[in-house]
Amino acid sequence: MGIIKALKLGFNYIEYSEDDREKKVTRALKGVDLDVKEGEFIAVLGHNGCGKSTLAKHINALLTPSEGTMWVDEMNTADGKNLWNIRQRAGMVFQNPDNQIVASVVEEDVGFGPENLGVPTEEIWQRVDDSLKKTGMTAYRLHSPNKLSGGQKQRVAIAGVMAMKPKCIVLDEPTAMLDPNGRKEVIEAVRELNRKEGVTIILITHYMEEVVLADRVLVMDDGVVVMQGTPKEIFSQVEKLTELRLDVPQITILAYELRKAGLPLPEVVLSREELVEEILHVD
């Protein structure tokens, strides 16, 4: 079994009218199957309301299934006694870092999670040192988080999750509120954690450029996984992505149009460097 596994996962949001007489049921997930191996970097795409954030919250047991099953490191998320262990195995980083930062000094914020886990003081500081180094935030350890940029705050939030030593980190649109530089900082930090530390990454995003380095991409629509494959396999299906109201990386679109115009280019190009290289080798 992979570190994250879902089988026929379904979830309903239930809203009641003010007088509790009427009930509205919205099916957010409809029989989702998922199998994530330890050390994988998975990106999940989809337009707003497709169910990707609902799926993310199941991995951290913030939500439990209405139907089907979700396992995290072989623990059933519906079993209440697993809750504490599940949240140690699967850390969560949200869209707004201000919602996760609780201390007035960066190093204290990063140490907050391990302290709550009862980790001995000496080990807490070792974890703080390691996490700040891995996210490139050591130089800011004595700064106030309020004085940091959006990208720096998000890296502090990731460091705080890292200090709890999870096997998996779920990032729910972590760059949605950031400028392009901040987005780049955060994605680079996440990629390093995956590549060098072997941390399983599940990145929920609607920025196509962020998924190019993923091992595997899932595309969701209306509570269902409708596409799955490597970035090249997904982005080769330009028309289908357009039907799903999703963008394609600009470089991929440019290469697609050049190929339609007769230039002998590969079926899918994901980076500027790759496109330049291919054009230089055109006879």
C-alpha positions in Angstrom: 0.0 0.0 0.0 1.2 3.5 -0.8 1.7 6.2 1.8 -1.7 7.8 0.7 -4.5 5.6 -0.6 -8.1 6.3 -1.3 -10.7 3.8 -2.4 -14.0 5.0 -3.8 -13.7 8.1 -1.7 -16.9 10.2 -1.6 -17.7 13.3 0.4 -20.9 15.4 0.8 -21.1 18.9 2.2 -24.4 19.3 4.0 -26.0 22.8 4.6 -29.1 23.4 6.6 -31.5 26.3 6.3 -31.7 28.7 9.2 -34.8 26.9 10.6 -33.1 23.5 10.0 -36.1 22.4 7.9 -34.3 22.2 4.6 -31.1 20.3 3.9 -28.9 20.9 0.9 -26.4 18.2 0.0 -23.4 18.9 -2.3 -21.4 16.0 -3.6 -17.8 17.3 -3.6 -16.0 13.9 -4.2 -17.5 11.1 -6.2 -15.7 7.8 -5.9 -12.1 9.0 -6.1 -9.3 6.3 -6.2 -5.8 7.4 -5.3 -2.5 5.7 -4.7 0.6 7.7 -3.8 3.9 6.0 -3.2 6.4 7.3 -0.6 8.7 9.9 -2.1 6.4 10.8 -5.0 5.7 14.4 -6.0 2.1 14.6 -7.1 0.4 17.7 -8.5 -3.4 18.0 -8.4 -5.0 20.4 -10.9 -8.6 21.6 -11.5 -10.7 24.7 -11.6 -12.4 26.1 -8.5 -15.0 23.8 -7.1 -13.6 20.6 -8.7 -13.0 19.0 -5.3 -9.2 19.3 -5.0 -9.1 21.1 -1.7 -11.7 18.7 -0.3 -9.4 15.8 -1.3 -6.4 17.6 0.4 -8.4 17.9 3.7 -9.1 14.2 3.7 -5.4 13.4 3.6 -4.8 15.4 6.8 -8.1 14.0 8.3 -9.6 17.5 8.6 -12.5 15.8 6.8 -13.5 12.2 6.9 -15.2 10.3 4.1 -19.0 10.2 3.6 -18.3 7.0 1.7 -15.3 4.9 0.7 -12.0 4.9 2.6 -8.9 7.0 3.0 -5.6 5.6 4.4 -2.6 7.6 5.4 0.5 5.4 6.1 -1.9 2.4 6.4 -4.1 4.2 9.0 -7.8 4.7 8.3 -8.6 8.4 8.6 -12.2 7.6 9.8 -10.8 5.9 13.0 -10.6 8.7 15.6 -7.8 7.1 17.5 -5.5 7.5 14.4 -6.0 11.2 14.2 -3.0 12.4 16.1 -0.6 10.0 14.3 -2.1 10.8 10.8 -1.5 14.5 11.4 2.1 13.8 12.3 2.6 11.7 9.1 0.8 14.2 6.8 1.5 17.9 7.4 -0.6 20.5 5.8 0.3 23.9 4.3 -2.6 26.2 3.5 -3.1 29.0 1.0 -2.7 31.9 3.5 0.5 31.5 5.7 -0.9 34.0 8.2 -3.4 31.3 9.2 -0.5 29.0 10.3 2.0 31.4 11.9 1.4 31.7 15.6 4.6 33.1 17.2 6.2 36.6 17.0 9.7 35.2 16.1 10.4 32.9 13.2 12.4 30.3 15.1 9.7 30.1 17.9 7.0 29.6 15.2 8.9 26.7 13.6 9.5 25.1 17.0 5.8 25.3 18.0 4.7 22.0 16.4 7.4 19.8 17.8 6.9 21.4 21.2 3.2 20.4 21.1 4.3 16.9 20.2 6.4 16.7 23.4 9.7 16.6 21.6 12.7 17.2 24.1 14.0 20.8 24.0 17.4 20.0 22.6 15.8 18.0 19.7 13.3 20.8 19.0 16.2 23.3 18.4 17.9 20.7 16.2 14.7 20.4 14.2 14.3 24.1 14.0 17.9 24.5 12.7 17.4 21.7 10.1 14.0 23.0 8.9 15.1 26.6 8.5 18.1 25.4 6.6 16.1 23.2 4.3 13.7 26.0 3.4 16.4 28.7 3.0 15.2 30.7 6.0 18.1 30.5 8.5 19.0 34.1 8.1 15.5 35.1 9.2 15.3 33.0 12.3 15.2 36.0 14.7 12.9 38.1 12.5 9.2 38.8 13.1 7.1 36.9 10.6 5.0 40.0 10.1 8.0 41.8 8.5 8.5 39.0 5.9 7.3 38.8 2.3 4.5 36.5 1.3 6.9 33.9 -0.1 9.1 34.1 3.0 6.1 33.6 5.3 5.0 30.6 3.3 8.5 29.1 3.6 8.3 29.6 7.4 4.9 27.8 7.4 6.6 24.9 5.4 9.5 24.9 7.9 7.0 24.6 10.7 5.5 21.6 9.1 8.9 20.1 8.3 10.0 20.4 12.0 7.2 17.9 12.9 9.1 15.4 10.6 6.1 14.3 8.5 6.5 11.7 5.8 4.2 13.6 3.5 3.3 17.3 3.1 0.0 18.4 1.5 0.1 22.0 0.1 -3.3 23.4 -0.7 -2.7 26.2 -3.2 0.3 27.5 -1.2 1.2 30.1 -3.8 -2.2 31.5 -4.7 -1.6 34.8 -2.7 2.0 35.3 -3.8 3.7 37.3 -6.6 5.7 35.4 -9.2 9.0 35.6 -7.2 7.3 34.4 -4.1 5.7 31.5 -6.0 9.1 30.5 -7.4 10.7 30.6 -3.9 8.1 28.3 -2.4 8.0 25.8 -5.3 11.8 25.6 -5.2 11.8 24.9 -1.5 9.1 22.2 -1.9 11.0 20.6 -4.8 14.2 20.5 -2.7 12.4 18.8 0.2 11.1 16.1 -2.2 14.4 15.5 -4.0 16.9 15.7 -1.2 14.8 14.6 1.8 12.5 12.1 0.1 9.4 13.8 1.5 6.2 12.9 -0.3 4.6 16.0 -1.8 1.0 16.5 -2.8 0.7 20.0 -4.4 -2.8 21.4 -5.0 -2.5 24.2 -7.5 -4.1 26.0 -10.5 -0.7 27.3 -11.8 0.3 25.1 -14.7 4.0 26.1 -14.5 4.2 24.6 -11.0 3.4 21.1 -12.0 6.1 20.6 -14.7 8.5 19.1 -12.2 6.0 16.7 -10.6 6.3 13.0 -11.1 2.6 12.6 -11.7 -0.4 14.9 -12.3 -4.0 14.3 -11.4 -6.7 16.5 -13.1 -10.0 16.8 -11.2 -13.4 17.9 -12.5 -16.7 17.9 -10.7 -15.4 15.6 -7.8 -13.8 13.0 -10.1 -10.2 12.4 -11.3 -10.6 12.8 -15.1 -7.0 12.7 -16.2 -3.8 11.2 -14.7 -0.3 10.9 -16.0 3.2 12.5 -16.2 3.3 16.2 -17.0 4.2 15.5 -20.6 1.3 13.1 -21.0 -1.2 15.6 -19.5 0.0 18.7 -21.3 0.1 16.8 -24.7 -3.8 16.9 -24.5 -4.2 20.6 -25.0 -7.8 20.4 -26.4 -9.0 18.3 -23.5 -7.4 20.7 -20.9 -9.1 23.6 -22.7 -12.5 21.8 -22.4 -11.9 21.4 -18.7 -11.3 25.2 -18.5 -7.6 24.8 -17.6 -4.7 26.6 -18.9 -1.5 25.1 -20.4 2.0 26.5 -19.8 2.6 29.3 -22.2 5.8 27.6 -23.6 3.7 24.4 -24.2 1.1 26.4 -26.1 3.8 28.2 -28.2 5.4 24.9 -29.1 2.0 23.5 -29.9 1.2 26.4 -32.3 4.6 26.2 -33.9 4.2 22.5 -34.5 0.7 23.1 -36.1 2.4 25.7 -38.3 4.8 23.0 -39.6 7.9 23.2 -37.4 9.1 19.7 -36.5 8.9 19.9 -32.7 8.2 17.2 -30.1 4.5 16.6 -29.2 4.9 18.5 -25.9 7.5 21.0 -24.7 7.4 22.0 -21.0 10.2 24.6 -20.6 11.7 27.5 -22.4 15.2 25.9 -22.3 13.7 22.8 -24.0 12.0 24.8 -26.7 15.2 26.8 -27.5 17.2 23.6 -27.7 14.6 22.0 -30.1 14.5 25.1 -32.3 18.3 25.2 -32.6 18.3 21.6 -33.8 15.6 22.2 -36.5 17.1 21.7 -40.0 
